[in-house]
Amino acid sequence: MKTVYIKPENCIGCKHCEVVCAVEHSETKNLYSAISEEPLPISKIHVMPTFGIMAYPGKCMHCDPTPCIQVCPSGAISRDKETDTILINEEKCIGCGMCAIVCPFSAILFNPSWRVSVDRDVAHKCDNCFERITNDLIPACVEACKTGALDYGDINEIIREEGRAVGKTAAQLAAAIPVEEKIPELLKVWRDLALSMSQVGEKK
């Protein structure tokens, strides 16, 4: 199963993923024209503060079994069998909110959509950039993330790769071998900046 894998330790809260997500799901798919659209396009991924300078990019996890599908009274939510992606038919959505109530990740919000002929709020959430992945492209948020907080691929392969990296680091520590911290340069700059800002006004 391919999905977007989140590495919260790399997220700097820049919200670049939110911007490109909103543009990708806009009517024009162009940043300069999207900001003038009515209704204004909304991101389907939401970067939330956690603690300190840390942030978490929250999104639909495309669960299985899927509570939102089970409770939707209008049949607006379905699973694409080829990509294993949970999709919402906005025309069928009646805005009852049942899906949002049962979602364990609070990933479903309600907003107007250019895809709906009637001016009303409908459910929307991450669809893994369905149009992109069916054309062999990676999701827009993954392509835009510069710190490696978002990855896309087979979930088991990504987890195995993460496990190998952790195992290698643990082995180096156990052998008392100096470990080079391999994090993106942009992330280092952000952390240094956040640290210096937090120390402003402190007495030495």
Protein Blocks (a to p, Z undefined) as FASTA:
>chain_A
ZZddddfklpgolommmmmmmmmmmmnopaklmmmgccddddfbdcddfehjbccdddde
hiaddfklmmmmnlpaccdfklopacddfklpgolommmmmmmnlpaccdddfkbmbdcd
dddddehhmmlmmnopacfklmmpmnlpaccddfklmmmmmmmmmmmmmmmmmnopacdd
dddfklmmmmmmmmmmmmgoiaZZ
